[in-house]
Amino acid sequence: MMMKHKYTLSGVGSVFNLAGASTRPVKIGDASDDIRALRSDWGIVGNEIRKATVAVKSSPAPKATRKNASRPSR
């Protein structure tokens, strides 16, 4: 029960921390770890963009509805 209150107070206290100072220690690692992680993250992003592009190109164009057909194109 005491731990629950500790975490609650910590969470409420962080709301009022307007300075933005972190109370947790920052882990400073090797730059090669960061490069590897960034390469992996952007590789995933690129793959998702490629999949979405293929899906859009292969999907049929939407048919004009009566409401849309009466509007002039921009």
Secondary structure, DSSP 8 states (H G I E B T S, - for coil): -HHHHHHHHHHHHHHT-TT----S------HHHHHHHHHHHHHHHHHHHHHHHHHHHHS------HHHHTS---
